[in-house]
Amino acid sequence: MSAEQQYIELYQQCREMLCHHSAPALNALRQQAFEDFLRQGFPTRKVERYKYTDVAEAFAPNYGLNLNRLHIPVNPYDAFKCDVPNLSTSLYFMINDQFNEKAKPSVALPEGVIVGSLKEAAEQHADLIEKYYGTLARTHKDAINALNTMLVQDGLLVYVPKGIIVERPIQVVNILRSDVDLMVNRRVLVILEEGAQAKLLFCDHAVDDRDFLTTQVTEVFVGENAHLELYELEETHTKNHRFSNLYADQARYSTAVLDSITLHNGITRNRTDLTLSGEYAETTLNGLVIADKQQRVDNNTLIDHRAANCQSHELYKYVLDDQATCAFAGRVLVREGAQKTTSQETNANLVGSKEARMYTQPMLEIYADDVKCSHGSTVGQLGDQALFYMRQRGIPLEEARMLLKFAFASDVLHTIQLEALRDRLHYLVDKRFRGELNKCEGCKLCK
């Protein structure tokens, strides 16, 4: 049986169950998504945006799915405490793909702000969800979007009304929990209306030593003159496969900062598509990947400049060792009429072993004549002169290697605007380079 066929048969057999445990606004796109998936199948490496990842191989195993929404016993506070010292957050939990209604912060959010189950929001605020859901993550253009849309039953909604400023960062801990190998299909919808401001921190963690396959599709809308900071931290284990597609649309005078940090994983494939739809919008896209053993990380980004006088800044750094295989493909598209565009794209990679492989492909596609755009990529090893200099001053070889790796990665960490989070990530990255996060035993390693 092909990788596609098992999901086709699953949908055909369980369509009523999927719909019964979801909401009409989510069900409305389900059949069309199935037809799009049936037509496309999983992309092969001949598809430009998937040429570095074998999707069918990752989806071939027979994973369990919790389609009947059975209760999974877990106390999120006992399972994981993702505390960041000196950072006061509004803390929420997702257990696999279900929003945890029982574990909510005691501090109330500003009036009108919604952080909660996407399924419940689709039932209580159907007009709001129907207006935004599925409008960026088109199923006819991407098979992962199609698969997620046809199987998803719940997810997360973050909604900030016009003019509201959420001072306290919103932290969402995604916990993978199962007694059997499990597939999780999660949807995230983030809406900031005109003049709204919010800071979001998403943390991915696996509690059990099982094979997990996660598809996550995130749609982000940043309204006129709104400001969003979105930080994603992946710290799972080598049996975790994660396919994440994030789509963001920015209106006039909006600003967005998106940081993606992969500290520990198995196979990760992140697609990030940012569209600057309104004039004077500004986006900052940063990523840091630390990979060793046989880990694989593939980041594929698109920054689409559709309006004039916009700015984009992109920085991705990778540190590879052992037999890790990683890829970066970043495309900046400046459309006709998007004059006065300023864009800078940088990818730098540090490869620490002969067996590690790094594929990099920065791209510029420009159809306007009054722009300032640049892009560049480097792949290198630790400098012998720097190592010699440090060893001459009594620093052991392994410690010198670790310090140089940390200095290399710090450029991305310095871009994080939340000071307490930045300090915490410095601590976690240091532990990662020292090999103390390799087994990823949950919160015990963060204390």
Secondary structure as the mmCIF struct_conf table of DSSP 4:
data_model
#
loop_
_struct_conf.conf_type_id
_struct_conf.id
_struct_conf.beg_label_comp_id
_struct_conf.beg_label_asym_id
_struct_conf.beg_label_seq_id
_struct_conf.end_label_comp_id
_struct_conf.end_label_asym_id
_struct_conf.end_label_seq_id
HELX_RH_AL_P HELX_RH_AL_P1 ALA A 3 HIS A 20
TURN_TY1_P TURN_TY1_P1 HIS A 21 HIS A 21
BEND BEND1 SER A 22 SER A 22
HELX_RH_AL_P HELX_RH_AL_P2 PRO A 24 ASN A 27
TURN_TY1_P TURN_TY1_P2 ALA A 28 LEU A 29
HELX_RH_AL_P HELX_RH_AL_P3 ARG A 30 GLN A 40
BEND BEND2 PHE A 42 PHE A 42
TURN_TY1_P TURN_TY1_P3 ARG A 45 LYS A 46
BEND BEND3 VAL A 47 VAL A 47
HELX_RH_3T_P HELX_RH_3T_P1 GLU A 48 TYR A 50
TURN_TY1_P TURN_TY1_P4 LYS A 51 TYR A 52
HELX_RH_AL_P HELX_RH_AL_P4 VAL A 55 PHE A 59
BEND BEND4 PRO A 61 PRO A 61
STRN STRN1 GLY A 64 GLY A 64
TURN_TY1_P TURN_TY1_P5 LEU A 67 ASN A 68
HELX_RH_AL_P HELX_RH_AL_P5 PRO A 76 ALA A 79
TURN_TY1_P TURN_TY1_P6 PRO A 85 ASN A 86
STRN STRN2 SER A 90 ILE A 95
TURN_TY1_P TURN_TY1_P7 ASN A 96 ASP A 97
STRN STRN3 GLN A 98 PHE A 99
BEND BEND5 GLU A 101 ALA A 103
BEND BEND6 SER A 106 VAL A 107
HELX_LH_PP_P HELX_LH_PP_P1 ALA A 108 PRO A 110
TURN_TY1_P TURN_TY1_P8 GLU A 111 GLY A 112
STRN STRN4 ILE A 114 SER A 117
HELX_RH_AL_P HELX_RH_AL_P6 LEU A 118 GLN A 124
BEND BEND7 HIS A 125 HIS A 125
HELX_RH_AL_P HELX_RH_AL_P7 ALA A 126 TYR A 132
TURN_TY1_P TURN_TY1_P9 TYR A 133 GLY A 134
BEND BEND8 THR A 135 ALA A 137
TURN_TY1_P TURN_TY1_P10 THR A 139 LYS A 141
HELX_RH_AL_P HELX_RH_AL_P8 ALA A 143 LEU A 151
STRN STRN5 GLY A 155 VAL A 160
TURN_TY1_P TURN_TY1_P11 LYS A 162 GLY A 163
STRN STRN6 ILE A 165 ILE A 165
BEND BEND9 ARG A 168 ARG A 168
HELX_LH_PP_P HELX_LH_PP_P2 PRO A 169 PRO A 169
STRN STRN7 ILE A 170 LEU A 176
BEND BEND10 ASP A 179 VAL A 180
STRN STRN8 LEU A 182 LEU A 192
TURN_TY1_P TURN_TY1_P12 GLU A 194 GLY A 195
STRN STRN9 GLN A 197 ALA A 206
BEND BEND11 ASP A 208 ARG A 210
STRN STRN10 PHE A 212 VAL A 222
TURN_TY1_P TURN_TY1_P13 GLU A 224 ASN A 225
STRN STRN11 HIS A 227 GLU A 235
TURN_TY1_P TURN_TY1_P14 THR A 238 LYS A 239
STRN STRN12 ASN A 240 GLN A 250
TURN_TY1_P TURN_TY1_P15 ARG A 252 TYR A 253
STRN STRN13 THR A 255 HIS A 264
BEND BEND12 GLY A 266 GLY A 266
STRN STRN14 ILE A 267 LEU A 276
BEND BEND13 GLY A 278 GLY A 278
TURN_TY1_P TURN_TY1_P16 GLU A 279 TYR A 280
STRN STRN15 GLU A 282 ALA A 291
TURN_TY1_P TURN_TY1_P17 LYS A 293 GLN A 294
STRN STRN16 ARG A 296 HIS A 305
BEND BEND14 ALA A 307 ASN A 309
STRN STRN17 GLN A 311 LEU A 320
TURN_TY1_P TURN_TY1_P18 ASP A 322 GLN A 323
STRN STRN18 THR A 325 VAL A 334
TURN_TY1_P TURN_TY1_P19 GLU A 336 GLY A 337
TURN_TY1_P TURN_TY1_P20 GLN A 339 LYS A 340
STRN STRN19 THR A 341 VAL A 351
BEND BEND15 SER A 353 GLU A 355
STRN STRN20 ARG A 357 ILE A 366
BEND BEND16 ASP A 369 ASP A 370
STRN STRN21 VAL A 371 GLY A 380
HELX_RH_AL_P HELX_RH_AL_P9 ASP A 384 ARG A 391
TURN_TY1_P TURN_TY1_P21 GLN A 392 GLY A 394
HELX_RH_AL_P HELX_RH_AL_P10 LEU A 397 LEU A 413
TURN_TY1_P TURN_TY1_P22 HIS A 414 THR A 415
BEND BEND17 GLN A 417 GLN A 417
HELX_RH_AL_P HELX_RH_AL_P11 GLU A 419 PHE A 433
TURN_TY1_P TURN_TY1_P23 ARG A 434 LYS A 439
HELX_RH_3T_P HELX_RH_3T_P2 GLY A 442 CYS A 446
#
